Amino acid sequence: MKKIINTPKAPAPIGPYNQAVLTGNTLYTSGQIALNPITMGLVMDSIEVETHQVMKNLKAVLEAADMTFENVIKSSIFISDMNNFSKINAVYAEYFNEDTAPARETVEVANLPKFVNVEISMIAVG
């Protein structure tokens, strides 16, 4: 059985999907981009600011499922330019303990929704 997770503290979906789905004790988040959840405007002042907004959105979704970044077992990061990898990675690292960080892949893609620079999704276990 699945439980739909949605919170006003993260951006509303911009398509036919939900912010996350909880099945059993496993949470699957949809990819988050740097949308401000209140204005639904993009936050793209710099790649660092953009990545922080993505992580804040993911934190809100995790919290709506009574989880934290400590519960994350897998992250998928999609970026539009691999030259931004080190800056994105530095911001991402602020949200995890390196000793217990989740598995992850980072993939460069041609385009992302709304032509943002970074999108991240996660799988977490409660």
N, CA, C and O atoms as a MOPAC input file, in Angstrom:
PM7 MOZYME 1SCF
protein

 N      0.84400 1    -1.18400 1     0.00000 1
 C      0.00000 1     0.00000 1     0.00000 1
 C      0.88500 1     1.24100 1     0.00000 1
 O      1.91500 1     1.28400 1     0.67300 1
 N      0.47300 1     2.24200 1    -0.75900 1
 C      1.28000 1     3.45200 1    -0.81800 1
 C      0.55400 1     4.62500 1    -0.18300 1
 O     -0.67300 1     4.72200 1    -0.20400 1
 N      1.36900 1     5.51400 1     0.38300 1
 C      0.85500 1     6.74100 1     0.98600 1
 C      1.47800 1     7.90600 1     0.23400 1
 O      2.69700 1     7.96200 1     0.07200 1
 N      0.66200 1     8.81900 1    -0.21900 1
 C      1.14500 1     9.99300 1    -0.94200 1
 C      1.62000 1    11.03900 1     0.06400 1
 O      0.92800 1    11.34100 1     1.03700 1
 N      2.80100 1    11.58200 1    -0.18300 1
 C      3.37200 1    12.61700 1     0.68100 1
 C      3.38800 1    13.93000 1    -0.09400 1
 O      3.99000 1    14.02200 1    -1.16400 1
 N      2.73300 1    14.92700 1     0.44400 1
 C      2.76100 1    16.28200 1    -0.11000 1
 C      2.80200 1    17.26000 1     1.05000 1
 O      2.13400 1    17.05800 1     2.06500 1
 N      3.58100 1    18.31500 1     0.90100 1
 C      3.67900 1    19.34400 1     1.92700 1
 C      3.72500 1    20.71500 1     1.26800 1
 O      4.34200 1    20.86800 1     0.21400 1
 N      3.08500 1    21.71200 1     1.86600 1
 C      3.18200 1    23.07400 1     1.33200 1
 C      4.56500 1    23.69200 1     1.56100 1
 O      4.85400 1    24.77200 1     1.04600 1
 N      5.41700 1    23.01400 1     2.32700 1
 C      6.76700 1    23.52200 1     2.58900 1
 C      7.73900 1    23.19700 1     1.46100 1
 O      8.89900 1    23.60700 1     1.49900 1
 N      7.26600 1    22.46100 1     0.45900 1
 C      8.03900 1    22.15900 1    -0.74800 1
 C      7.18800 1    22.57700 1    -1.94500 1
 O      5.96900 1    22.69800 1    -1.82000 1
 N      7.80900 1    22.79900 1    -3.09800 1
 C      7.04000 1    23.23700 1    -4.26700 1
 C      5.96100 1    22.22900 1    -4.66200 1
 O      6.16800 1    21.01700 1    -4.60500 1
 N      4.81600 1    22.75600 1    -5.05900 1
 C      3.75400 1    21.90000 1    -5.57600 1
 C      4.23400 1    21.26100 1    -6.87500 1
 O      4.97200 1    21.88900 1    -7.63300 1
 N      3.83300 1    20.04300 1    -7.13500 1
 C      4.21500 1    19.38900 1    -8.38600 1
 C      3.77100 1    20.20400 1    -9.59900 1
 O      2.72100 1    20.84600 1    -9.58400 1
 N      4.58700 1    20.16300 1   -10.64200 1
 C      4.27100 1    20.90400 1   -11.86800 1
 C      3.83500 1    19.93800 1   -12.97200 1
 O      3.94500 1    20.24100 1   -14.16000 1
 N      3.35100 1    18.79400 1   -12.56500 1
 C      2.88200 1    17.78400 1   -13.51000 1
 C      2.08900 1    16.72800 1   -12.77800 1
 O      1.76300 1    16.90700 1   -11.60500 1
 N      1.76800 1    15.62500 1   -13.44400 1
 C      0.95700 1    14.56700 1   -12.83800 1
 C      1.79000 1    13.62600 1   -11.96100 1
 O      1.98900 1    12.45700 1   -12.29400 1
 N      2.26700 1    14.15400 1   -10.84400 1
 C      3.05100 1    13.37200 1    -9.88800 1
 C      2.90700 1    14.00000 1    -8.51200 1
 O      2.34900 1    15.09000 1    -8.38100 1
 N      3.40100 1    13.32700 1    -7.49400 1
 C      3.39200 1    13.83700 1    -6.12500 1
 C      4.82100 1    14.07700 1    -5.66700 1
 O      5.77000 1    13.61100 1    -6.29600 1
 N      4.96800 1    14.80700 1    -4.56900 1
 C      6.30500 1    15.10200 1    -4.05300 1
 C      7.02900 1    13.83300 1    -3.63400 1
 O      8.24400 1    13.72500 1    -3.80100 1
 N      6.28600 1    12.87000 1    -3.08800 1
 C      6.90200 1    11.61200 1    -2.67600 1
 C      5.82000 1    10.56000 1    -2.48300 1
 O      4.63700 1    10.86700 1    -2.33500 1
 N      6.26700 1     9.31100 1    -2.48900 1
 C      5.39300 1     8.17700 1    -2.20700 1
 C      6.09000 1     7.32000 1    -1.15900 1
 O      7.25900 1     6.96000 1    -1.29800 1
 N      5.34000 1     7.00300 1    -0.10300 1
 C      5.83100 1     6.13200 1     0.95700 1
 C      5.15900 1     4.78200 1     0.78400 1
 O      3.93200 1     4.68900 1     0.75600 1
 N      5.96500 1     3.74000 1     0.66900 1
 C      5.41800 1     2.39100 1     0.60500 1
 C      6.17700 1     1.55700 1     1.63000 1
 O      7.40100 1     1.43600 1     1.56700 1
 N      5.43400 1     0.98600 1     2.57400 1
 C      6.09300 1     0.32700 1     3.69700 1
 C      6.87400 1     1.37100 1     4.46500 1
 O      6.32400 1     2.38700 1     4.88900 1
 N      8.15900 1     1.11600 1     4.64000 1
 C      9.00400 1     2.10400 1     5.32300 1
 C      9.96800 1     2.79500 1     4.36000 1
 O     10.93900 1     3.41800 1     4.79100 1
 N      9.69900 1     2.68300 1     3.04500 1
 C     10.57500 1     3.27700 1     2.03400 1
 C      9.89500 1     4.46300 1     1.36900 1
 O      8.75800 1     4.36900 1     0.90700 1
 N     10.61600 1     5.58500 1     1.33000 1
 C     10.12700 1     6.82000 1     0.72500 1
 C     10.86000 1     7.06500 1    -0.58500 1
 O     12.08900 1     7.02500 1    -0.63900 1
 N     10.10000 1     7.31600 1    -1.63000 1
 C     10.65300 1     7.66500 1    -2.92800 1
 C     10.26500 1     9.10500 1    -3.22400 1
 O      9.08200 1     9.40200 1    -3.39200 1
 N     11.24400 1    10.00500 1    -3.29200 1
 C     10.91300 1    11.39900 1    -3.59100 1
 C     10.96500 1    11.62200 1    -5.09300 1
 O     11.73500 1    10.98500 1    -5.81200 1
 N     10.13100 1    12.53700 1    -5.54400 1
 C     10.24700 1    13.00800 1    -6.91700 1
 C     11.45400 1    13.93700 1    -6.98200 1
 O     11.91000 1    14.45200 1    -5.96200 1
 N     11.95700 1    14.14200 1    -8.17500 1
 C     13.06900 1    15.07600 1    -8.34000 1
 C     12.64900 1    16.47200 1    -7.93700 1
 O     11.55800 1    16.93200 1    -8.27500 1
 N     13.52700 1    17.13900 1    -7.21200 1
 C     13.26900 1    18.52100 1    -6.80000 1
 C     14.21400 1    19.44400 1    -7.55200 1
 O     15.39500 1    19.15100 1    -7.73800 1
 N     13.65400 1    20.56400 1    -7.97500 1
 C     14.45500 1    21.62400 1    -8.58000 1
 C     14.34700 1    22.84200 1    -7.67500 1
 O     13.65900 1    22.79600 1    -6.65600 1
 N     15.01200 1    23.91700 1    -8.03300 1
 C     15.11300 1    25.09100 1    -7.16100 1
 C     13.91000 1    26.02300 1    -7.26800 1
 O     14.05500 1    27.20900 1    -7.56800 1
 N     12.73300 1    25.47800 1    -7.02300 1
 C     11.53500 1    26.30200 1    -6.96700 1
 C     11.28300 1    26.74300 1    -5.53000 1
 O     11.35500 1    25.93800 1    -4.60100 1
 N     10.99000 1    28.02100 1    -5.36000 1
 C     10.57500 1    28.52400 1    -4.05600 1
 C      9.16300 1    28.00800 1    -3.81700 1
 O      8.28700 1    28.23900 1    -4.65000 1
 N      8.91000 1    27.31200 1    -2.69600 1
 C      7.59400 1    26.71700 1    -2.48400 1
 C      6.46200 1    27.72400 1    -2.30000 1
 O      5.29400 1    27.37400 1    -2.46900 1
 N      6.78400 1    28.94400 1    -1.96200 1
 C      5.74800 1    29.95700 1    -1.74800 1
 C      5.40200 1    30.67300 1    -3.05300 1
 O      4.23000 1    30.80600 1    -3.40400 1
 N      6.42700 1    31.13100 1    -3.76500 1
 C      6.19600 1    31.89400 1    -4.99400 1
 C      6.17200 1    31.02100 1    -6.24100 1
 O      5.67400 1    31.44200 1    -7.28500 1
 N      6.71100 1    29.79900 1    -6.13700 1
 C      6.89400 1    28.88700 1    -7.26900 1
 C      7.81500 1    29.48900 1    -8.33300 1
 O      7.81500 1    29.05700 1    -9.48600 1
 N      8.60600 1    30.50300 1    -7.92400 1
 C      9.61500 1    31.07100 1    -8.80500 1
 C     10.93300 1    30.33500 1    -8.62400 1
 O     11.20400 1    29.77800 1    -7.56000 1
 N     11.74200 1    30.33900 1    -9.66000 1
 C     13.04600 1    29.68500 1    -9.58900 1
 C     14.02300 1    30.50500 1    -8.75800 1
 O     14.01700 1    31.73500 1    -8.81000 1
 N     14.86100 1    29.81700 1    -7.99400 1
 C     15.91000 1    30.43200 1    -7.17600 1
 C     17.23300 1    30.02800 1    -7.80700 1
 O     17.75400 1    28.94400 1    -7.54500 1
 N     17.77100 1    30.91500 1    -8.64600 1
 C     18.95900 1    30.55100 1    -9.42200 1
 C     20.02000 1    31.65200 1    -9.40200 1
 O     20.64800 1    31.93500 1   -10.42200 1
 N     20.21600 1    32.27000 1    -8.23100 1
 C     21.19500 1    33.34900 1    -8.11600 1
 C     22.61300 1    32.86400 1    -8.40400 1
 O     23.42100 1    33.59500 1    -8.97600 1
 N     22.90700 1    31.64100 1    -8.01000 1
 C     24.19300 1    30.99300 1    -8.29000 1
 C     23.94100 1    29.48900 1    -8.21000 1
 O     22.89200 1    29.06600 1    -7.72500 1
 N     24.87400 1    28.69100 1    -8.67000 1
 C     24.69500 1    27.24300 1    -8.60100 1
 C     24.63000 1    26.77700 1    -7.15500 1
 O     23.92900 1    25.81300 1    -6.84300 1
 N     25.35700 1    27.45600 1    -6.26700 1
 C     25.31300 1    27.10500 1    -4.85000 1
 C     23.93700 1    27.41300 1    -4.25200 1
 O     23.37000 1    26.57700 1    -3.54800 1
 N     23.40300 1    28.59300 1    -4.52300 1
 C     22.09100 1    28.98700 1    -4.02400 1
 C     21.02100 1    28.05500 1    -4.59300 1
 O     20.10800 1    27.63800 1    -3.88000 1
 N     21.13800 1    27.73900 1    -5.86100 1
 C     20.18700 1    26.83300 1    -6.50700 1
 C     20.20700 1    25.45500 1    -5.83500 1
 O     19.15600 1    24.87900 1    -5.55400 1
 N     21.40000 1    24.93900 1    -5.58500 1
 C     21.52300 1    23.61800 1    -4.96200 1
 C     20.98200 1    23.63200 1    -3.53400 1
 O     20.32300 1    22.67900 1    -3.11700 1
 N     21.24900 1    24.69300 1    -2.78200 1
 C     20.68800 1    24.80500 1    -1.42900 1
 C     19.16200 1    24.77300 1    -1.47300 1
 O     18.53700 1    24.13000 1    -0.62900 1
 N     18.55000 1    25.46100 1    -2.45100 1
 C     17.08900 1    25.46200 1    -2.53700 1
 C     16.57200 1    24.05400 1    -2.83100 1
 O     15.56100 1    23.63600 1    -2.26500 1
 N     17.25000 1    23.32800 1    -3.70200 1
 C     16.86300 1    21.94500 1    -3.98700 1
 C     16.92000 1    21.11400 1    -2.70700 1
 O     15.99900 1    20.34900 1    -2.42000 1
 N     17.99200 1    21.26100 1    -1.94600 1
 C     18.14400 1    20.48300 1    -0.71400 1
 C     17.11200 1    20.90100 1     0.33600 1
 O     16.61800 1    20.04900 1     1.07400 1
 N     16.77700 1    22.18100 1     0.42000 1
 C     15.72900 1    22.63400 1     1.34600 1
 C     14.38600 1    22.00100 1     0.96500 1
 O     13.61900 1    21.59000 1     1.83500 1
 N     14.11200 1    21.92800 1    -0.32300 1
 C     12.86200 1    21.32100 1    -0.78900 1
 C     12.82700 1    19.83800 1    -0.42400 1
 O     11.80000 1    19.33300 1     0.03000 1
 N     13.94000 1    19.14500 1    -0.62000 1
 C     14.00900 1    17.73200 1    -0.26300 1
 C     13.86600 1    17.53700 1     1.24300 1
 O     13.20900 1    16.59700 1     1.69000 1
 N     14.47700 1    18.41700 1     2.02000 1
 C     14.35900 1    18.33700 1     3.48200 1
 C     12.89600 1    18.44300 1     3.90100 1
 O     12.44600 1    17.70800 1     4.77900 1
 N     12.15400 1    19.35600 1     3.27500 1
 C     10.73800 1    19.53400 1     3.61100 1
 C      9.92900 1    18.28200 1     3.27800 1
 O      9.04100 1    17.89300 1     4.03600 1
 N     10.23400 1    17.66000 1     2.15900 1
 C      9.52600 1    16.43500 1     1.77400 1
 C      9.87400 1    15.30600 1     2.73800 1
 O      8.99100 1    14.56400 1     3.17000 1
 N     11.14800 1    15.17200 1     3.07400 1
 C     11.55600 1    14.14600 1     4.04200 1
 C     10.85000 1    14.36400 1     5.38400 1
 O     10.33700 1    13.41600 1     5.97800 1
 N     10.82600 1    15.59800 1     5.85300 1
 C     10.18800 1    15.90400 1     7.13400 1
 C      8.68500 1    15.59600 1     7.10400 1
 O      8.11700 1    15.17800 1     8.11300 1
 N      8.04800 1    15.80100 1     5.95700 1
 C      6.61500 1    15.50000 1     5.83900 1
 C      6.35200 1    14.00500 1     6.00600 1
 O      5.24300 1    13.59400 1     6.34500 1
 N      7.38700 1    13.19900 1     5.76500 1
 C      7.29000 1    11.74200 1     5.95700 1
 C      7.95000 1    11.31700 1     7.26800 1
 O      8.22400 1    10.13400 1     7.46600 1
 N      8.20700 1    12.27800 1     8.16800 1
 C      8.86800 1    12.02100 1     9.45300 1
 C     10.25700 1    11.40700 1     9.27600 1
 O     10.64200 1    10.49600 1    10.00900 1
 N     10.99900 1    11.91700 1     8.30000 1
 C     12.36700 1    11.45400 1     8.04800 1
 C     13.30100 1    12.64800 1     7.95200 1
 O     12.86600 1    13.79800 1     7.90400 1
 N     14.60100 1    12.34800 1     7.92400 1
 C     15.64500 1    13.35600 1     7.76400 1
 C     16.62700 1    12.85800 1     6.70900 1
 O     16.45400 1    11.77600 1     6.14700 1
 N     17.64800 1    13.64900 1     6.44800 1
 C     18.68900 1    13.21400 1     5.51200 1
 C     19.40500 1    11.95900 1     6.01000 1
 O     19.99000 1    11.23300 1     5.20700 1
 N     19.37000 1    11.69200 1     7.30400 1
 C     19.97600 1    10.47100 1     7.84600 1
 C     19.26500 1     9.21400 1     7.35300 1
 O     19.85200 1     8.13200 1     7.34700 1
 N     18.01100 1     9.35000 1     6.94200 1
 C     17.24400 1     8.21200 1     6.44700 1
 C     17.51500 1     7.90900 1     4.96800 1
 O     17.12300 1     6.85500 1     4.46800 1
 N     18.17700 1     8.82500 1     4.27900 1
 C     18.39100 1     8.67400 1     2.83600 1
 C     19.42100 1     7.58000 1     2.56700 1
 O     20.51600 1     7.57700 1     3.13000 1
 N     19.03700 1     6.64900 1     1.68600 1
 C     19.95200 1     5.56200 1     1.32200 1
 C     20.46900 1     5.69500 1    -0.11200 1
 O     21.45500 1     5.05500 1    -0.47700 1
 N     19.80100 1     6.52900 1    -0.92900 1
 C     20.21400 1     6.69500 1    -2.32600 1
 C     19.79900 1     8.05700 1    -2.83400 1
 O     18.66800 1     8.48900 1    -2.61100 1
 N     20.69900 1     8.73200 1    -3.50900 1
 C     20.40700 1    10.00900 1    -4.15900 1
 C     20.75300 1     9.90600 1    -5.63200 1
 O     21.70300 1     9.22700 1    -6.02300 1
 N     19.96700 1    10.58800 1    -6.43000 1
 C     20.25600 1    10.70900 1    -7.86100 1
 C     20.33000 1    12.19800 1    -8.17200 1
 O     19.38800 1    12.94700 1    -7.91700 1
 N     21.45900 1    12.61000 1    -8.72300 1
 C     21.65900 1    14.02200 1    -9.04500 1
 C     21.80400 1    14.14700 1   -10.55600 1
 O     22.62000 1    13.47000 1   -11.18100 1
 N     20.99500 1    15.02600 1   -11.12000 1
 C     21.04500 1    15.30100 1   -12.54800 1
 C     21.48600 1    16.74500 1   -12.71800 1
 O     20.89000 1    17.65400 1   -12.14000 1
 N     22.53100 1    16.95600 1   -13.51000 1
 C     23.05000 1    18.30700 1   -13.70400 1
 C     23.19300 1    18.59900 1   -15.19500 1
 O     23.42300 1    17.70100 1   -16.00600 1
 N     23.05200 1    19.86200 1   -15.52800 1
 C     23.11100 1    20.25200 1   -16.93700 1
 C     24.53300 1    20.50600 1   -17.41300 1
 O     24.77700 1    20.58200 1   -18.61700 1
 N     25.48100 1    20.63900 1   -16.47700 1
 C     26.86400 1    20.92900 1   -16.85700 1
 C     27.80000 1    20.31500 1   -15.81800 1
 O     27.81800 1    20.74900 1   -14.66600 1
 N     28.56000 1    19.32900 1   -16.20900 1
 C     29.46500 1    18.64600 1   -15.28700 1
 C     30.52000 1    19.59800 1   -14.70900 1
 O     31.14300 1    19.28300 1   -13.69500 1
 N     30.72100 1    20.74200 1   -15.33700 1
 C     31.65000 1    21.73300 1   -14.78100 1
 C     31.15800 1    22.29700 1   -13.45300 1
 O     31.94000 1    22.88100 1   -12.70300 1
 N     29.87300 1    22.12900 1   -13.15500 1
 C     29.31500 1    22.58000 1   -11.87100 1
 C     29.39100 1    21.51500 1   -10.79500 1
 O     28.98100 1    21.76200 1    -9.66100 1
 N     29.90400 1    20.33700 1   -11.12000 1
 C     29.89900 1    19.21000 1   -10.19300 1
 C     30.51100 1    19.55600 1    -8.84500 1
 O     29.90000 1    19.26600 1    -7.81600 1
 N     31.68500 1    20.15900 1    -8.80600 1
 C     32.35900 1    20.40200 1    -7.52300 1
 C     31.56800 1    21.38200 1    -6.65200 1
 O     31.53400 1    21.21700 1    -5.43200 1
 N     30.94400 1    22.37900 1    -7.23500 1
 C     30.15800 1    23.34400 1    -6.45800 1
 C     28.88600 1    22.68700 1    -5.92400 1
 O     28.51600 1    22.89600 1    -4.76900 1
 N     28.22100 1    21.89800 1    -6.75900 1
 C     27.01700 1    21.18000 1    -6.32700 1
 C     27.38800 1    20.18700 1    -5.23400 1
 O     26.69300 1    20.08400 1    -4.22300 1
 N     28.46700 1    19.46500 1    -5.43100 1
 C     28.92400 1    18.45800 1    -4.47300 1
 C     29.24400 1    19.09100 1    -3.12000 1
 O     28.94200 1    18.50600 1    -2.07900 1
 N     29.84800 1    20.27500 1    -3.12200 1
 C     30.19800 1    20.95100 1    -1.86600 1
 C     28.93900 1    21.31300 1    -1.07800 1
 O     28.90400 1    21.14600 1     0.14100 1
 N     27.91700 1    21.80300 1    -1.75600 1
 C     26.66200 1    22.13900 1    -1.07700 1
 C     25.98700 1    20.85800 1    -0.59000 1
 O     25.56000 1    20.78700 1     0.56300 1
 N     25.88800 1    19.86200 1    -1.43900 1
 C     25.26900 1    18.57700 1    -1.08400 1
 C     25.92800 1    17.99800 1     0.16600 1
 O     25.24300 1    17.47100 1     1.04300 1
 N     27.24400 1    18.09400 1     0.24900 1
 C     27.99700 1    17.53500 1     1.37600 1
 C     27.62200 1    18.17800 1     2.70600 1
 O     27.78600 1    17.55100 1     3.75300 1
 N     27.12800 1    19.40000 1     2.69200 1
 C     26.73000 1    20.08100 1     3.92200 1
 C     25.52800 1    19.41800 1     4.59400 1
 O     25.27200 1    19.65400 1     5.77500 1
 N     24.80100 1    18.60200 1     3.86200 1
 C     23.57100 1    18.00600 1     4.37800 1
 C     23.74500 1    16.57000 1     4.85500 1
 O     22.80000 1    15.96700 1     5.36400 1
 N     24.94600 1    16.01900 1     4.69300 1
 C     25.18600 1    14.62900 1     5.06300 1
 C     26.45600 1    14.47700 1     5.87800 1
 O     27.40600 1    15.24600 1     5.72700 1
 N     26.46000 1    13.47100 1     6.74600 1
 C     27.66800 1    13.05300 1     7.44100 1
 C     28.41200 1    12.15500 1     6.45200 1
 O     27.84700 1    11.16600 1     5.98400 1
 N     29.63500 1    12.47000 1     6.13500 1
 C     30.37700 1    11.71500 1     5.12400 1
 C     30.46100 1    10.22500 1     5.45700 1
 O     30.44900 1     9.38900 1     4.55400 1
 N     30.54600 1     9.88700 1     6.74300 1
 C     30.66700 1     8.48600 1     7.14800 1
 C     29.39500 1     7.67800 1     6.89300 1
 O     29.45600 1     6.46100 1     6.72400 1
 N     28.24300 1     8.35400 1     6.86600 1
 C     26.98000 1     7.64500 1     6.68200 1
 C     26.20600 1     8.14700 1     5.45700 1
 O     25.00700 1     7.90000 1     5.33500 1
 N     26.88200 1     8.84000 1     4.56800 1
 C     26.23700 1     9.39300 1     3.37000 1
 C     25.64600 1     8.27400 1     2.51500 1
 O     26.15500 1     7.15300 1     2.51500 1
 N     24.57100 1     8.57800 1     1.78700 1
 C     23.92300 1     7.55700 1     0.97000 1
 C     24.71600 1     7.22100 1    -0.29400 1
 O     25.65900 1     7.92200 1    -0.66200 1
 N     24.31400 1     6.14400 1    -0.93900 1
 C     24.81900 1     5.84800 1    -2.27400 1
 C     24.31100 1     6.95000 1    -3.20200 1
 O     23.31500 1     7.60800 1    -2.90300 1
 N     25.00400 1     7.15000 1    -4.34100 1
 C     24.62000 1     8.27000 1    -5.19900 1
 C     25.18100 1     8.10500 1    -6.59900 1
 O     26.22700 1     7.48800 1    -6.79900 1
 N     24.46600 1     8.67000 1    -7.56300 1
 C     25.05100 1     8.87800 1    -8.88000 1
 C     24.79400 1    10.31600 1    -9.27900 1
 O     23.82200 1    10.93600 1    -8.84800 1
 N     25.68000 1    10.83100 1   -10.10900 1
 C     25.52000 1    12.17000 1   -10.66700 1
 C     25.64300 1    12.02900 1   -12.17400 1
 O     26.62700 1    11.49400 1   -12.68400 1
 N     24.63100 1    12.51700 1   -12.87500 1
 C     24.56400 1    12.33600 1   -14.31700 1
 C     24.37800 1    13.68700 1   -14.99800 1
 O     23.52300 1    14.47900 1   -14.60200 1
 N     25.18400 1    13.94300 1   -16.02200 1
 C     24.97800 1    15.14300 1   -16.82100 1
 C     23.91300 1    14.84600 1   -17.87700 1
 O     23.95900 1    13.82300 1   -18.56000 1
 N     22.95400 1    15.76800 1   -17.99200 1
 C     21.86200 1    15.60400 1   -18.94300 1
 C     21.77700 1    16.82400 1   -19.85700 1
 O     22.31600 1    17.88400 1   -19.54100 1
 N     21.10200 1    16.66700 1   -20.98500 1
 C     20.99600 1    17.76200 1   -21.95600 1
 C     20.15100 1    18.91400 1   -21.41900 1
 O     20.51800 1    20.08000 1   -21.56600 1
 N     19.01700 1    18.58400 1   -20.79600 1
 C     18.11300 1    19.60500 1   -20.25200 1
 C     17.38100 1    19.05400 1   -19.04700 1
 O     17.22300 1    17.84300 1   -18.89300 1
 N     16.93600 1    19.97000 1   -18.18900 1
 C     16.13200 1    19.62800 1   -17.01800 1
 C     14.86400 1    20.48200 1   -17.04100 1
 O     14.80500 1    21.47100 1   -17.77300 1
 N     13.84600 1    20.11600 1   -16.24900 1
 C     12.62700 1    20.92700 1   -16.23100 1
 C     12.92800 1    22.40600 1   -15.96200 1
 O     13.75500 1    22.75000 1   -15.11700 1
 N     12.24200 1    23.25000 1   -16.69300 1
 C     12.40000 1    24.70600 1   -16.56700 1
 C     13.84500 1    25.15400 1   -16.84200 1
 O     14.23100 1    26.27200 1   -16.49900 1
 N     14.62800 1    24.27500 1   -17.46000 1
 C     16.02100 1    24.55500 1   -17.83200 1
 C     16.89200 1    24.93700 1   -16.63900 1
 O     17.77600 1    25.78700 1   -16.74800 1
 N     16.62800 1    24.29500 1   -15.49100 1
 C     17.44800 1    24.51000 1   -14.30600 1
 C     18.78900 1    23.81000 1   -14.48400 1
 O     19.01400 1    23.11100 1   -15.47200 1
 N     19.67200 1    24.00800 1   -13.51700 1
 C     21.01100 1    23.42600 1   -13.58300 1
 C     21.16200 1    22.13100 1   -12.80200 1
 O     22.09100 1    21.36100 1   -13.04600 1
 N     20.23600 1    21.88000 1   -11.84700 1
 C     20.36500 1    20.70300 1   -11.00300 1
 C     18.98000 1    20.20900 1   -10.56400 1
 O     18.08800 1    21.00400 1   -10.26800 1
 N     18.82200 1    18.88700 1   -10.53000 1
 C     17.62600 1    18.23600 1   -10.00500 1
 C     18.09700 1    17.03400 1    -9.19800 1
 O     18.98500 1    16.29800 1    -9.62800 1
 N     17.49700 1    16.83900 1    -8.02200 1
 C     17.90700 1    15.74000 1    -7.13700 1
 C     16.66900 1    14.98900 1    -6.66700 1
 O     15.66100 1    15.59400 1    -6.30400 1
 N     16.76000 1    13.65500 1    -6.68000 1
 C     15.72700 1    12.81400 1    -6.07800 1
 C     16.40100 1    11.88800 1    -5.07900 1
 O     17.61100 1    11.66700 1    -5.13300 1
 N     15.59800 1    11.34900 1    -4.16500 1
 C     16.15800 1    10.51500 1    -3.09900 1
 C     15.26000 1     9.33700 1    -2.78300 1
 O     14.05600 1     9.35900 1    -3.04300 1
 N     15.87000 1     8.30700 1    -2.21700 1
 C     15.15500 1     7.18400 1    -1.62700 1
 C     15.58900 1     7.13300 1    -0.17300 1
 O     16.78100 1     7.18100 1     0.13100 1
 N     14.61600 1     7.03600 1     0.72400 1
 C     14.91000 1     7.01700 1     2.15400 1
 C     14.14500 1     5.87100 1     2.80500 1
 O     13.08500 1     5.46000 1     2.33400 1
 N     14.70800 1     5.36700 1     3.89800 1
 C     14.07800 1     4.27000 1     4.65100 1
 C     13.90400 1     4.71200 1     6.09200 1
 O     14.83800 1     5.20200 1     6.72600 1
 N     12.67400 1     4.52700 1     6.60400 1
 C     12.37200 1     4.93600 1     7.97100 1
 C     12.54200 1     3.79800 1     8.94700 1
 O     12.32500 1     3.97600 1    10.14600 1

